[in-house]
Amino acid sequence: RLGGRGCLVETDNVLVPAGLVERVTTRLHTAGVEAMLFDGGKPDSPWANAKVREAVNLVLDRQALSDIDTQGASIPTASLVPPSLEYAWKAPVPKVDIARAKKLMAEAGFANGFDGGNLVPLAPCSRLAEGVAAMLSQINIKMNIQKLERSVFLQRLAAKNLTGVCVCLEGPAGNASTRIARHAYSKGPSSYW
């Protein structure tokens, strides 16, 4: 748990939703790939519900995403920061549990799922986004994969006008604090609030 918000999916090589900041509640790491949920900080968004985020955490198969993204070369983890970085917390990786995920969705009031909005991948992350969308469909979260040209994507990201979930590439050098600072600090380059 981070900042009182339930962690979704966090991995060194997979989608990682984690409630770190109000507007960015999802982070996914796949050997430098991360996903950010831009409208999870809105109270009326299904993504703001901790049980929904936990259900997503249980439905994403980190090893399968590693296989898609890096042909299995990435080690699935359960942290925003890859465990190989200095000062990284090596959290236990949640096991895939579709039945529990469906139960959590029902408890959250979304037994029939919901429209999760756009899943916007940076150009090299399209296959990963397709894998994530397929996994989310197991708990009836419907995602629309919206592919953008790299320049358009980066302009919209910088202007902070993307919505839904973004699958991005990242890999700043340093240690755990330099990896997380980009998002946790309100004026950081990847801060979206």
C-alpha positions as CSV (number, residue, x, y, z in Angstrom):
1,R,0.0,0.0,0.0
2,L,1.3,3.4,-0.9
3,G,-0.1,6.6,0.6
4,G,-3.2,4.9,1.7
5,R,-4.2,4.0,-1.8
6,G,-4.3,0.3,-2.8
7,C,-1.6,-0.9,-5.1
8,L,-2.8,-2.3,-8.4
9,V,-0.2,-3.8,-10.5
10,E,3.4,-3.0,-9.9
11,T,6.2,-4.8,-11.6
12,D,9.6,-4.4,-13.1
13,N,8.2,-5.6,-16.4
14,V,4.4,-5.3,-16.2
15,L,1.6,-2.9,-15.8
16,V,1.8,-1.4,-12.4
17,P,-1.2,0.5,-11.1
18,A,-0.3,2.1,-7.7
19,G,-2.0,5.0,-6.0
20,L,1.0,7.3,-5.6
21,V,-0.5,10.7,-6.4
22,E,-4.0,11.9,-6.7
23,R,-4.2,12.2,-10.5
24,V,-1.9,9.3,-11.3
25,T,-3.2,6.2,-9.6
26,T,-1.7,3.5,-11.8
27,R,1.9,2.6,-12.6
28,L,3.0,-0.4,-14.5
29,H,6.6,-1.2,-15.0
30,T,7.8,-3.7,-17.6
31,A,11.6,-3.3,-17.9
32,G,11.2,0.4,-18.2
33,V,7.5,0.4,-19.3
34,E,5.0,2.0,-17.1
35,A,1.3,2.7,-17.3
36,M,-0.3,5.8,-15.7
37,L,-4.0,6.1,-15.0
38,F,-4.7,9.8,-15.6
39,D,-8.3,10.0,-14.3
40,G,-8.0,7.7,-11.3
41,G,-7.9,10.7,-8.9
42,K,-11.5,11.7,-9.9
43,P,-13.8,10.6,-7.1
44,D,-16.5,9.4,-9.6
45,S,-14.0,7.4,-11.6
46,P,-14.2,3.6,-11.1
47,W,-10.4,3.6,-11.1
48,A,-10.6,5.7,-7.8
49,N,-12.0,2.6,-6.0
50,A,-9.4,0.7,-4.1
51,K,-11.2,-2.6,-4.7
52,V,-11.1,-2.1,-8.5
53,R,-7.4,-1.4,-8.3
54,E,-6.8,-4.5,-6.2
55,A,-8.9,-6.5,-8.7
56,V,-6.7,-5.3,-11.5
57,N,-3.6,-6.2,-9.5
58,L,-4.9,-9.7,-9.3
59,V,-5.9,-10.1,-12.9
60,L,-2.7,-9.0,-14.5
61,D,-0.3,-11.9,-15.2
62,R,3.1,-10.3,-14.8
63,Q,4.9,-13.2,-16.3
64,A,2.8,-13.2,-19.4
65,L,3.3,-9.5,-19.8
66,S,7.1,-10.1,-19.4
67,D,6.8,-12.7,-22.1
68,I,5.0,-10.2,-24.4
69,D,7.2,-7.3,-23.6
70,T,10.7,-8.8,-23.3
71,Q,10.3,-12.4,-24.3
72,G,10.4,-13.3,-20.6
73,A,13.7,-11.5,-19.9
74,S,12.1,-9.2,-17.3
75,I,11.6,-10.4,-13.8
76,P,8.0,-9.7,-12.6
77,T,8.0,-7.6,-9.4
78,A,5.4,-5.9,-7.2
79,S,6.9,-2.5,-6.9
80,L,6.9,0.8,-8.7
81,V,10.7,0.5,-8.7
82,P,12.6,-2.4,-10.3
83,P,14.2,-4.5,-7.5
84,S,17.6,-4.2,-9.1
85,L,17.8,-0.5,-8.2
86,E,19.5,0.6,-5.0
87,Y,17.1,1.1,-2.1
88,A,14.2,-0.7,-3.9
89,W,11.6,-2.5,-1.9
90,K,11.2,-6.1,-3.0
91,A,7.5,-6.5,-2.5
92,P,5.9,-10.0,-2.9
93,V,4.4,-10.5,-6.4
94,P,0.7,-11.1,-6.2
95,K,-0.5,-14.4,-7.7
96,V,-3.1,-14.2,-10.5
97,D,-6.5,-14.8,-9.0
98,I,-9.4,-14.2,-11.4
99,A,-12.1,-15.5,-9.0
100,R,-10.9,-13.1,-6.2
101,A,-10.7,-10.3,-8.7
102,K,-14.3,-10.8,-9.9
103,K,-15.4,-10.9,-6.3
104,L,-13.6,-7.6,-5.6
105,M,-15.2,-6.0,-8.7
106,A,-18.7,-7.1,-7.4
107,E,-17.9,-5.7,-3.9
108,A,-16.9,-2.4,-5.5
109,G,-20.2,-2.3,-7.4
110,F,-18.9,-3.2,-10.8
111,A,-19.9,-6.9,-11.1
112,N,-20.6,-6.3,-14.8
113,G,-17.3,-4.3,-15.2
114,F,-17.1,-0.9,-16.8
115,D,-15.7,1.1,-19.7
116,G,-12.1,1.8,-18.6
117,G,-11.6,4.4,-21.3
118,N,-8.6,4.7,-23.6
119,L,-5.5,2.6,-23.2
120,V,-2.9,4.8,-24.9
121,P,0.5,3.1,-25.6
122,L,3.6,4.8,-26.6
123,A,4.5,3.4,-30.0
124,P,6.8,0.5,-28.9
125,C,4.3,-0.6,-26.2
126,S,1.4,-1.6,-28.5
127,R,1.7,-5.4,-27.9
128,L,2.0,-4.8,-24.1
129,A,-1.2,-2.7,-24.2
130,E,-3.0,-5.4,-26.1
131,G,-2.0,-7.9,-23.5
132,V,-3.1,-5.7,-20.7
133,A,-6.5,-5.0,-22.4
134,A,-7.1,-8.7,-22.8
135,M,-6.3,-9.4,-19.2
136,L,-8.6,-6.6,-18.0
137,S,-11.4,-8.0,-20.1
138,Q,-11.4,-11.1,-17.9
139,I,-13.1,-8.9,-15.2
140,N,-15.1,-7.0,-17.8
141,I,-13.1,-3.8,-17.9
142,K,-13.3,-2.7,-21.5
143,M,-10.4,-0.7,-22.8
144,N,-10.1,1.1,-26.1
145,I,-6.5,0.9,-27.4
146,Q,-5.8,4.3,-28.9
147,K,-2.5,4.3,-30.8
148,L,-0.9,7.7,-31.4
149,E,2.2,8.7,-33.3
150,R,5.1,9.3,-31.0
151,S,5.2,13.1,-31.5
152,V,1.4,13.4,-30.9
153,F,1.6,11.2,-27.8
154,L,4.5,13.2,-26.3
155,Q,2.8,16.5,-27.0
156,R,-0.4,15.4,-25.3
157,L,1.5,13.9,-22.4
158,A,3.5,17.2,-21.9
159,A,0.2,19.2,-22.2
160,K,-1.3,16.8,-19.6
161,N,-4.4,16.3,-21.7
162,L,-4.4,12.5,-22.0
163,T,-7.2,10.5,-20.3
164,G,-7.5,6.9,-19.4
165,V,-4.5,4.7,-19.1
166,C,-1.1,5.4,-20.7
167,V,1.5,2.8,-21.3
168,C,4.8,4.7,-21.5
169,L,8.5,3.9,-21.6
170,E,10.7,5.1,-18.8
171,G,14.0,4.2,-17.2
172,P,15.8,7.0,-15.5
173,A,19.2,6.0,-14.2
174,G,20.0,6.1,-10.5
175,N,18.3,4.5,-7.5
176,A,14.7,4.0,-6.2
177,S,14.4,7.6,-5.2
178,T,15.3,8.9,-8.7
179,R,12.8,6.5,-10.3
180,I,9.9,7.6,-8.1
181,A,10.7,11.3,-7.9
182,R,9.6,11.8,-11.5
183,H,6.0,11.0,-10.4
184,A,5.8,11.7,-6.7
185,Y,7.1,15.3,-6.8
186,S,4.4,17.6,-8.0
187,K,6.7,19.4,-10.4
188,G,8.4,16.2,-11.6
189,P,8.5,15.6,-15.4
190,S,6.0,12.7,-15.1
191,S,3.7,14.3,-12.6
192,Y,0.1,14.5,-13.9
193,W,-1.6,16.6,-11.3
